[in-house]
Amino acid sequence: MQVPLPAAQAAPLGHLETIEGYVAAYHYAALTNLFCQIYLPSIEQVEDNDVVKAIIDASYRDFYMLDTWLGALDPKEIQANPHSHLYQETRDVWRDWIKDWTTFSKANQQTD
């Protein structure tokens, strides 16, 4: 899933539905990245064109693009969202665990 850059959005910045959609996408990009890391077989068994590698990298890019976009909002706009707790949890608890393939594979090689 590729999320368009904020400048390309048709809805105004403060539009509640747009923020709600971005909060959900932010949360699920984090979940996707984390689940792929957890269920990945040994990194030595992963081929260069492995779909899990592509998903990890895509979810990493999407997560950090959304993190930047949501971080630029007025916090009151996010708090007005009924799913603001998902944003807070994702940002405060999971953010440091989101990795791209290169970072993930290097970290796993160091622990072996």
C-alpha positions as CSV (number, residue, x, y, z in Angstrom):
1,M,0.0,0.0,0.0
2,Q,1.4,3.3,-1.0
3,V,-0.1,6.4,0.7
4,P,-0.1,9.6,-1.3
5,L,2.0,12.5,0.0
6,P,-0.1,15.0,2.0
7,A,0.3,17.7,-0.6
8,A,-1.5,15.5,-3.1
9,Q,-4.5,15.1,-0.8
10,A,-7.9,16.2,-2.1
11,A,-9.4,16.6,1.4
12,P,-8.4,19.6,3.6
13,L,-5.7,19.0,6.2
14,G,-8.1,19.1,9.2
15,H,-10.8,16.8,7.7
16,L,-11.7,14.2,10.3
17,E,-12.2,11.4,7.9
18,T,-8.8,11.9,6.3
19,I,-7.1,11.9,9.7
20,E,-9.1,8.8,10.8
21,G,-8.0,7.0,7.6
22,Y,-4.3,8.0,8.1
23,V,-4.4,6.9,11.8
24,A,-5.8,3.5,10.8
25,A,-3.2,3.2,8.0
26,Y,-0.4,4.2,10.4
27,H,-1.5,1.5,12.9
28,Y,-1.8,-1.2,10.3
29,A,1.5,-0.3,8.6
30,A,3.1,-0.8,12.1
31,L,1.3,-4.1,12.6
32,T,2.2,-5.4,9.2
33,N,5.9,-4.6,9.7
34,L,6.0,-6.1,13.2
35,F,4.2,-9.3,12.2
36,C,6.5,-9.8,9.2
37,Q,9.5,-9.5,11.5
38,I,8.1,-12.0,14.0
39,Y,7.0,-14.6,11.5
40,L,10.0,-14.3,9.2
41,P,12.0,-17.5,8.9
42,S,15.8,-17.3,9.4
43,I,17.2,-14.4,7.4
44,E,19.6,-16.8,5.7
45,Q,16.6,-18.5,4.1
46,V,15.2,-15.3,2.6
47,E,15.8,-14.8,-1.1
48,D,16.5,-11.4,-2.7
49,N,13.0,-11.3,-4.2
50,D,11.2,-12.6,-1.2
51,V,7.7,-11.1,-0.7
52,V,8.3,-10.7,3.0
53,K,11.3,-8.5,2.4
54,A,9.2,-6.3,0.1
55,I,6.4,-6.1,2.6
56,I,8.8,-5.1,5.4
57,D,10.3,-2.4,3.3
58,A,7.0,-1.1,2.0
59,S,5.4,-1.1,5.5
60,Y,8.5,0.7,6.8
61,R,8.2,3.4,4.2
62,D,4.5,3.8,4.6
63,F,4.8,4.0,8.4
64,Y,7.4,6.7,8.4
65,M,5.7,8.8,5.8
66,L,2.5,8.6,7.8
67,D,4.4,9.3,11.0
68,T,5.8,12.5,9.5
69,W,2.4,13.6,8.1
70,L,0.5,12.9,11.4
71,G,3.3,14.4,13.4
72,A,2.9,17.7,11.5
73,L,-0.8,18.0,12.6
74,D,-2.1,20.0,15.5
75,P,-2.4,17.4,18.3
76,K,-6.0,18.6,18.9
77,E,-6.9,17.3,15.4
78,I,-5.6,13.8,16.2
79,Q,-7.2,13.9,19.7
80,A,-10.6,14.7,18.1
81,N,-10.4,11.4,16.2
82,P,-12.3,8.5,17.9
83,H,-9.2,6.3,17.2
84,S,-6.6,8.6,18.6
85,H,-5.7,5.9,21.1
86,L,-4.4,3.8,18.2
87,Y,-2.2,6.6,17.1
88,Q,-0.8,7.2,20.6
89,E,-0.1,3.5,21.2
90,T,1.5,3.0,17.8
91,R,3.7,6.1,18.2
92,D,4.6,5.6,21.8
93,V,5.0,1.8,22.0
94,W,5.7,0.4,18.6
95,R,7.5,3.1,16.7
96,D,11.0,2.2,17.7
97,W,10.4,-1.4,16.6
98,I,9.5,-0.6,13.0
99,K,12.5,-1.5,10.8
100,D,13.4,-1.8,7.1
101,W,14.9,-5.0,5.8
102,T,18.5,-3.8,6.0
103,T,18.2,-2.7,9.6
104,F,16.3,-5.9,10.5
105,S,18.7,-8.2,8.9
106,K,21.8,-6.5,10.4
107,A,20.3,-6.6,13.9
108,N,19.5,-10.3,13.5
109,Q,23.0,-11.1,12.3
110,Q,24.5,-9.4,15.3
111,T,22.4,-11.5,17.7
112,D,23.4,-14.8,16.0
